[in-house]
């Protein structure tokens, strides 16, 4: 499974949650970008079962 296939379906939900928690659009975008970057860096160790 590719990173895009695994993560893109959750992007809107992650952004909406961050925006709701932070109450600031720019901060929400920054948090989601950082989270997705960290996920991308660690994705090679993801096997879909962990």
N, C-alpha and C positions, 0 to 999 in steps of 0.2 A: 504494500500500500504506500502511496506517495504521501509526502507531507501535506500537500495541498488537499488531497482527497480526505485525509484524516482531520485536518484542522479547519478548512474553509467552511464546512457546515456549521461550525460553532462560533464563527467570527462575530456575527451579529449579536448573538446572545452574550458573548464576552464583552462586547462594546456596550451593550445596553446595561449590563450589570455594573460595569465600571462607571458609566455615566450616572447611574442611579446612586451608587455609593459615594462618588466623588463630587457630584453636582457641578461638574466643570467639564466641558467638552474637550478642551485641550489636554487636561490632565488624564481624562479617560483614554484619549487616543495614545498618549504617551505610555500609560500603564499596559494597554493591550499590545502595543508595539513591543514593549520590553518583554512581556509574557510570551508572545509568539516568537521573538528572537531566541529566548531561552529554550523554548520548546524545540525550535528548529535545530539548535546546537546539540540538543540531547536526543533528537529523534532517531538516530541510528541505533540506540539501545532499546527502542520501543518495539515490542513484538505483537502488540494488539491484545495481549493477555495479561499485561501487568499495568 
